[in-house]
């Protein structure tokens, strides 16, 4: 990769490594293309190479369409910024806003066949142009491409799993979406293609309706939809449940990544406190949060099913929703977000047919579930959310003492 003397944002540097294999003939450059090379893709790096947030296609019509697509899912300030940028690109002024152009090239002797991801996707989905988000590196973050046809109409969203952990997530979500496509859960993305390419896992889903709007906080976590997701529901004593066996196995497989046997000590404390409780178990989404939901009229669309599982305590999605709003959106500590869940979730549990008295057990199990998920991420080389880990370890340590 030729950065032409620039210092790219860490997310941009990683994105180039993820999308354009180093073992191919592809040359990616911010400078002039090498002599004789054919430029097959070009992107405006917005707003700059050093603070990149988006790779915009240079085609004016497609760039404008990509900036306006699904804007109702965004916060008002972000929406206004994108509308202004779209107006500039649409008027032809966009090139004057561009502070870096990333070119994807091939030497004249190289066959394009399957060396570029966009070329591969064009083969399986038809000709398309991509707009690509750039984000700061994170443990489970995957490149996501918005594909548009040459006329600027949305074609697909494409997720790319690039390491052991994210490949597993992408493959799992593809399987889940296929399995749930005819079920009674909320509106799901429709799978257009899933497969592999140069060691990456790919999942392409159909675009959502253009009028989809963001899920507003006042709409709440929609317990009615959580109940529909919780298929295979059955009641068991927690101490004898298949779910307890699952988390015990998880503690054995990955718990050693936590200090001082904390995973098993915390599990045993949770068991002592709650083993005689009768609990309902069923499927859960696993990442039930407002940013994974949208509405079109009376329809609710839900995406990011990569953590879906068919065995969890019913109500865990409610805990996740409240925790994530406080921890991610509100910037609260892990302890404060868990406290909020203990206060808020009891009033919601009857709507999913669960006794409010089970809220403390659900919060304990949620923290353990998330710690084990973080261990799986680390075990597979994906890193960790250090802010979450510090707080969750402190909470688990105090409970296990």
C-alpha positions as CSV (number, residue, x, y, z in Angstrom):
1,X,0.0,0.0,0.0
2,X,1.3,3.4,-1.0
3,X,0.1,6.1,1.5
4,X,2.0,8.8,-0.5
5,X,3.6,10.2,2.7
6,X,0.3,10.6,4.5
7,X,-0.5,9.2,8.0
8,X,-3.8,7.4,7.6
9,X,-6.4,6.9,10.3
10,X,-5.9,3.5,12.0
11,X,-9.3,2.4,10.8
12,X,-8.4,3.2,7.2
13,X,-5.1,1.3,7.4
14,X,-6.8,-1.7,8.8
15,X,-9.6,-1.6,6.2
16,X,-7.2,-1.7,3.3
17,X,-5.6,-4.8,4.8
18,X,-9.0,-6.4,5.3
19,X,-10.4,-5.8,1.8
20,X,-7.5,-6.0,-0.5
21,X,-5.3,-9.1,0.0
22,X,-1.6,-8.5,0.2
23,X,-1.0,-11.8,-1.7
24,X,-2.7,-10.6,-4.8
25,X,-1.6,-8.4,-7.7
26,X,-3.8,-5.6,-6.6
27,X,-2.1,-2.3,-5.9
28,X,-3.8,0.2,-3.6
29,X,-2.5,3.7,-3.6
30,X,-3.2,7.3,-2.5
31,X,-0.6,8.6,-5.0
32,X,-0.5,8.3,-8.7
33,X,-1.2,4.8,-10.0
34,X,1.9,2.9,-11.1
35,X,2.8,3.3,-14.7
36,X,0.7,1.0,-17.0
37,X,-1.6,-0.1,-14.2
38,X,-5.4,-0.1,-14.8
39,X,-7.4,1.8,-12.2
40,X,-10.5,-0.4,-11.4
41,X,-11.9,1.3,-8.3
42,X,-11.5,4.8,-7.0
43,X,-12.8,6.3,-3.7
44,X,-12.9,9.7,-2.2
45,X,-11.6,9.4,1.4
46,X,-14.0,11.5,3.5
47,X,-13.4,13.8,5.2
48,X,-9.7,13.2,5.1
49,X,-7.1,10.4,5.0
50,X,-6.1,11.2,8.6
51,X,-9.6,11.2,9.9
52,X,-11.3,8.9,7.5
53,X,-14.9,7.9,8.1
54,X,-16.0,6.8,4.6
55,X,-14.7,5.7,1.3
56,X,-17.1,7.3,-1.3
57,X,-17.3,6.1,-4.9
58,X,-16.1,8.8,-7.3
59,X,-19.2,8.4,-9.5
60,X,-21.2,11.5,-8.7
61,X,-24.6,9.8,-8.9
62,X,-23.7,6.8,-6.8
63,X,-21.9,9.0,-4.3
64,X,-25.0,11.1,-3.8
65,X,-27.2,8.1,-3.5
66,X,-24.9,6.5,-0.9
67,X,-24.9,9.6,1.2
68,X,-28.7,9.8,1.3
69,X,-29.4,6.1,1.7
70,X,-31.0,5.2,5.0
71,X,-30.5,8.6,6.4
72,X,-33.6,8.3,8.6
73,X,-31.7,5.7,10.6
74,X,-29.1,8.4,11.6
75,X,-29.1,11.0,14.3
76,X,-30.3,14.5,13.2
77,X,-26.8,16.0,13.2
78,X,-25.3,13.2,11.2
79,X,-28.2,13.3,8.8
80,X,-27.8,17.0,8.2
81,X,-24.0,16.5,7.5
82,X,-24.7,13.8,5.0
83,X,-27.4,15.8,3.2
84,X,-25.0,18.7,2.8
85,X,-22.3,16.4,1.5
86,X,-24.8,14.8,-0.9
87,X,-25.8,18.2,-2.2
88,X,-22.1,19.0,-2.8
89,X,-21.4,15.8,-4.7
90,X,-24.6,16.1,-6.7
91,X,-23.7,19.6,-7.9
92,X,-20.2,18.5,-8.9
93,X,-18.5,20.2,-6.0
94,X,-17.6,17.0,-4.3
95,X,-14.2,16.7,-5.9
96,X,-13.2,20.0,-4.3
97,X,-14.1,18.5,-0.9
98,X,-11.9,15.5,-1.4
99,X,-8.6,15.5,0.5
100,X,-7.5,12.1,-0.8
101,X,-8.4,9.6,-3.5
102,X,-7.7,5.9,-3.0
103,X,-7.1,4.0,-6.2
104,X,-7.3,0.2,-6.6
105,X,-5.2,-0.9,-9.6
106,X,-4.0,-4.0,-11.4
107,X,-0.9,-4.3,-13.7
108,X,-1.7,-4.9,-17.3
109,X,-0.5,-8.5,-17.2
110,X,-2.7,-9.5,-14.3
111,X,-6.2,-11.1,-14.8
112,X,-8.9,-9.4,-12.7
113,X,-10.8,-12.7,-12.4
114,X,-11.1,-12.9,-8.6
115,X,-8.4,-10.7,-7.2
116,X,-10.7,-7.9,-6.0
117,X,-13.6,-8.2,-3.6
118,X,-15.8,-5.9,-5.7
119,X,-15.0,-7.9,-8.8
120,X,-16.0,-11.1,-7.0
121,X,-19.2,-9.5,-5.7
122,X,-20.0,-8.2,-9.2
123,X,-19.7,-11.8,-10.5
124,X,-22.2,-13.2,-7.9
125,X,-24.5,-10.2,-7.5
126,X,-24.2,-8.3,-10.8
127,X,-22.3,-5.1,-11.5
128,X,-22.0,-2.7,-8.6
129,X,-20.2,0.2,-6.9
130,X,-19.4,0.3,-3.2
131,X,-19.5,2.8,-0.5
132,X,-17.5,1.6,2.5
133,X,-17.6,2.8,6.1
134,X,-14.3,3.4,8.0
135,X,-14.4,3.0,11.8
136,X,-11.8,2.8,14.5
137,X,-10.5,-0.7,15.0
138,X,-12.6,-2.7,17.5
139,X,-12.6,-6.3,18.7
140,X,-15.4,-7.6,16.6
141,X,-15.8,-4.9,13.9
142,X,-16.1,-6.1,10.4
143,X,-15.9,-4.1,7.1
144,X,-19.4,-3.4,5.7
145,X,-20.0,-2.4,2.1
146,X,-23.1,-0.8,0.7
147,X,-23.4,-1.9,-2.9
148,X,-25.2,0.3,-5.5
149,X,-26.0,-0.5,-9.1
150,X,-24.6,1.9,-11.7
151,X,-27.8,3.9,-11.6
152,X,-27.4,4.6,-7.8
153,X,-30.0,2.1,-6.6
154,X,-29.1,0.2,-3.4
155,X,-28.3,-3.5,-4.2
156,X,-27.0,-5.1,-1.0
157,X,-25.2,-4.8,2.3
158,X,-22.1,-7.0,2.5
159,X,-20.3,-8.0,5.7
160,X,-16.8,-9.3,5.6
161,X,-15.4,-11.6,8.2
162,X,-11.6,-11.3,8.1
163,X,-10.2,-13.1,11.2
164,X,-11.1,-16.2,13.1
165,X,-13.7,-14.5,15.3
166,X,-15.4,-12.3,12.7
167,X,-15.5,-15.2,10.1
168,X,-17.4,-17.2,12.7
169,X,-19.8,-14.4,13.3
170,X,-20.5,-13.8,9.6
171,X,-20.9,-17.6,8.9
172,X,-23.2,-17.9,11.9
173,X,-25.4,-15.0,10.9
174,X,-25.8,-16.4,7.4
175,X,-27.0,-19.7,8.8
176,X,-29.3,-18.0,11.3
177,X,-30.9,-15.8,8.6
178,X,-31.5,-18.8,6.4
179,X,-33.0,-20.8,9.2
180,X,-35.3,-17.9,10.4
181,X,-36.4,-16.7,7.0
182,X,-39.8,-18.4,7.2
183,X,-40.4,-17.9,11.0
184,X,-42.6,-15.5,12.9
185,X,-39.7,-13.3,14.1
186,X,-39.5,-9.6,13.1
187,X,-38.6,-8.5,9.5
188,X,-35.2,-9.9,8.7
189,X,-32.6,-9.0,6.1
190,X,-32.9,-11.4,3.1
191,X,-29.7,-13.3,2.2
192,X,-28.6,-12.7,-1.3
193,X,-25.2,-14.5,-1.1
194,X,-23.0,-16.1,1.5
195,X,-19.6,-17.7,0.9
196,X,-15.9,-17.2,1.1
197,X,-13.3,-15.3,-0.8
198,X,-9.5,-15.2,-0.2
199,X,-10.0,-16.5,3.3
200,X,-12.7,-14.0,4.1
201,X,-16.3,-14.9,4.9
202,X,-19.0,-12.9,3.1
203,X,-22.6,-12.3,3.8
204,X,-24.6,-10.2,1.3
205,X,-28.2,-9.2,2.3
206,X,-30.9,-7.3,0.4
207,X,-31.3,-3.6,1.2
208,X,-34.0,-2.6,3.7
209,X,-36.9,-0.5,2.4
210,X,-35.7,3.0,1.7
211,X,-38.2,4.5,4.2
212,X,-36.8,2.7,7.3
213,X,-36.4,5.0,10.3
214,X,-34.3,4.7,13.4
215,X,-35.7,3.0,16.5
216,X,-36.5,5.9,18.9
217,X,-35.7,5.5,22.7
218,X,-39.4,6.1,23.5
219,X,-40.4,3.0,21.6
220,X,-38.7,0.8,24.2
221,X,-37.2,-2.7,23.8
222,X,-40.4,-4.2,22.2
223,X,-40.9,-7.2,24.6
224,X,-43.6,-8.5,22.1
225,X,-40.9,-9.1,19.5
226,X,-38.5,-10.6,22.1
227,X,-41.3,-13.1,23.0
228,X,-41.6,-14.1,19.3
229,X,-37.9,-14.6,19.0
230,X,-37.8,-16.9,22.1
231,X,-38.8,-20.0,20.2
232,X,-38.3,-23.5,21.8
233,X,-39.4,-22.1,25.1
234,X,-39.4,-24.5,28.1
235,X,-39.2,-24.1,31.9
236,X,-36.4,-25.7,33.9
237,X,-35.0,-25.4,37.4
238,X,-31.8,-23.3,36.8
239,X,-29.6,-25.7,38.8
240,X,-30.6,-28.6,36.5
241,X,-30.9,-26.7,33.2
242,X,-29.2,-27.3,29.9
243,X,-28.2,-23.6,30.0
244,X,-26.2,-24.1,33.2
245,X,-24.4,-27.0,31.5
246,X,-23.6,-24.7,28.6
247,X,-22.1,-21.9,30.7
248,X,-20.2,-24.5,32.7
249,X,-18.7,-25.8,29.5
250,X,-17.9,-22.3,28.3
251,X,-16.1,-21.6,31.6
252,X,-14.0,-24.7,31.1
253,X,-13.1,-23.8,27.5
254,X,-12.4,-20.1,27.8
255,X,-12.6,-19.1,31.4
256,X,-8.9,-19.6,31.9
257,X,-8.4,-16.2,30.1
258,X,-9.8,-14.5,33.2
259,X,-7.6,-14.1,36.3
260,X,-7.7,-16.3,39.4
261,X,-10.4,-18.7,38.1
262,X,-12.8,-15.8,38.2
263,X,-15.2,-17.2,35.6
264,X,-15.8,-20.4,37.5
265,X,-15.9,-18.7,40.9
266,X,-18.5,-16.3,39.6
267,X,-20.5,-19.1,38.0
268,X,-20.6,-21.0,41.3
269,X,-21.7,-17.9,43.1
270,X,-24.6,-17.4,40.6
271,X,-25.5,-21.0,41.0
272,X,-25.6,-20.8,44.8
273,X,-27.8,-17.7,44.7
274,X,-30.2,-18.9,42.0
275,X,-30.1,-22.7,41.5
276,X,-33.6,-23.4,42.8
277,X,-35.3,-20.8,40.6
278,X,-37.7,-22.0,37.9
279,X,-36.7,-20.2,34.7
280,X,-37.9,-20.1,31.1
281,X,-35.3,-20.8,28.4
282,X,-35.5,-20.2,24.7
283,X,-33.8,-18.4,21.8
284,X,-32.4,-14.9,22.0
285,X,-31.1,-12.3,19.5
286,X,-28.0,-11.7,21.5
287,X,-27.4,-8.1,20.6
288,X,-30.9,-6.6,21.1
289,X,-30.2,-2.8,21.0
290,X,-31.8,0.2,19.4
291,X,-29.1,0.6,16.8
292,X,-30.0,-2.9,15.4
293,X,-33.6,-2.0,14.9
294,X,-35.6,0.2,12.5
295,X,-39.3,0.7,11.5
296,X,-41.2,1.0,8.3
297,X,-44.8,1.8,9.1
298,X,-45.8,-0.9,11.5
299,X,-43.1,-3.2,10.5
300,X,-40.0,-3.6,12.7
301,X,-36.8,-4.6,11.0
302,X,-34.0,-6.2,13.1
303,X,-30.5,-6.9,11.9
304,X,-27.1,-8.1,13.2
305,X,-28.1,-11.6,14.2
306,X,-24.5,-12.8,14.6
307,X,-24.9,-13.6,18.3
308,X,-28.3,-15.4,18.0
309,X,-28.5,-18.6,20.1
310,X,-31.3,-21.0,20.7
311,X,-30.6,-21.4,24.4
312,X,-30.7,-18.6,26.9
313,X,-32.9,-17.4,29.8
314,X,-35.9,-15.6,28.4
315,X,-35.5,-11.9,29.3
316,X,-31.8,-11.7,28.7
317,X,-32.5,-9.6,25.6
318,X,-34.3,-7.1,27.8
319,X,-31.2,-6.9,30.1
320,X,-28.9,-6.4,27.1
321,X,-31.0,-3.6,25.7
322,X,-31.1,-1.6,28.9
323,X,-27.4,-2.3,29.6
324,X,-26.2,-1.3,26.2
325,X,-28.2,2.0,26.2
326,X,-26.6,3.0,29.5
327,X,-23.1,1.7,28.8
328,X,-22.7,2.5,25.1
329,X,-25.0,5.4,24.5
330,X,-25.0,6.9,28.0
331,X,-21.3,6.3,28.8
332,X,-22.1,4.8,32.2
333,X,-19.8,2.4,34.0
334,X,-20.5,-1.4,33.8
335,X,-21.7,-1.3,37.5
336,X,-24.0,1.6,36.9
337,X,-25.5,0.0,33.7
338,X,-26.1,-3.2,35.5
339,X,-27.8,-1.3,38.4
340,X,-30.0,0.4,35.8
341,X,-31.0,-3.0,34.4
342,X,-31.9,-4.3,37.9
343,X,-34.2,-1.3,38.3
344,X,-35.8,-1.2,34.8
345,X,-36.1,-4.8,33.7
346,X,-38.5,-6.1,36.4
347,X,-41.3,-3.9,35.1
348,X,-40.7,-5.3,31.5
349,X,-40.4,-9.0,32.4
350,X,-44.2,-9.7,32.7
351,X,-44.5,-8.7,29.0
352,X,-42.3,-11.6,28.0
353,X,-44.1,-13.9,30.5
354,X,-41.3,-13.9,33.1
355,X,-41.6,-13.3,36.9
356,X,-40.1,-9.9,37.8
357,X,-38.4,-11.6,40.8
358,X,-36.0,-13.2,38.3
359,X,-34.4,-9.9,37.4
360,X,-31.4,-10.2,39.7
361,X,-30.7,-13.7,38.4
362,X,-31.0,-12.5,34.8
363,X,-28.6,-9.6,35.4
364,X,-26.0,-11.9,37.0
365,X,-26.3,-14.3,34.1
366,X,-26.0,-11.5,31.6
367,X,-22.7,-10.3,33.1
368,X,-21.4,-13.8,33.1
369,X,-22.6,-14.4,29.5
370,X,-20.8,-11.2,28.3
371,X,-17.6,-12.0,30.1
372,X,-17.5,-15.4,28.4
373,X,-18.3,-13.8,25.1
374,X,-15.3,-11.4,25.6
375,X,-13.1,-14.4,26.4
376,X,-14.1,-16.1,23.2
377,X,-13.2,-13.0,21.3
378,X,-9.8,-12.8,22.9
379,X,-9.2,-16.5,22.4
380,X,-9.8,-16.1,18.6
381,X,-7.5,-13.1,18.3
382,X,-10.2,-10.3,18.2
383,X,-9.1,-8.3,21.2
384,X,-11.4,-6.9,23.9
385,X,-13.3,-3.8,24.9
386,X,-11.1,-2.7,27.7
387,X,-13.6,-0.4,29.3
388,X,-16.2,-3.2,29.5
389,X,-13.6,-5.7,30.7
390,X,-12.3,-3.5,33.6
391,X,-15.8,-2.9,34.9
392,X,-17.2,-6.4,34.3
393,X,-14.1,-8.0,36.1
394,X,-14.6,-5.6,39.0
395,X,-18.3,-6.5,39.3
396,X,-17.7,-10.3,38.9
397,X,-14.9,-10.1,41.4
398,X,-17.0,-8.4,44.0
399,X,-19.9,-10.9,43.5
400,X,-17.5,-14.0,43.6
401,X,-15.7,-12.8,46.8
